[in-house]
Amino acid sequence: QVQLVESGGGLVLPGGSLRLSCAASGSISRINAMGWYRQAPGKQRELVARISSVGTTVYADSVKGRFTISRDNAKNTMSLQMNSLKPEDTAVYYCYVNGGRFVLADYWGQGTQVTVSS
């Protein structure tokens, strides 16, 4: 089994910054893609950013230029630096990992709340 632990959510003023982190542990020896998704109340879960095992990144148009995703393959960790936050960034953010030991599967974190409000 694979466990994902997220941290770094909270309340921030518009224009502020937050850094989310995700650590993968358990029965995992290989990680392919990692990413962050978010879900706002009444909306579907959407991709925020993804990063491949070799560092190729994909961002949602709404966060390009403001968010930066990174990963540390040696530590099985991932971060999302969020700058210039807007009220519309308010959502529960979920860590995503595709990986495993013998069989690769999708895993999700429990979610961390990000609220951007004055």
NORGI-V938229 format. One line per field, one symbol per residue. ss: DSSP state (H for helix, E for strand, L for the rest). A space follows every 50 residues. Layout:
BEGIN
ss = ???
END
This chain:
BEGIN
ss = LEEEEEELLEEELLLLLEEEEEEEEELLLEEEEEEEEEELLLLLLEEEEE ELLLLLEEELHHHLLLEEEEEELLLLEEEEEELLLLHHHLEEEEEEEEEE LLLEEEEELLLEEEEELL
END
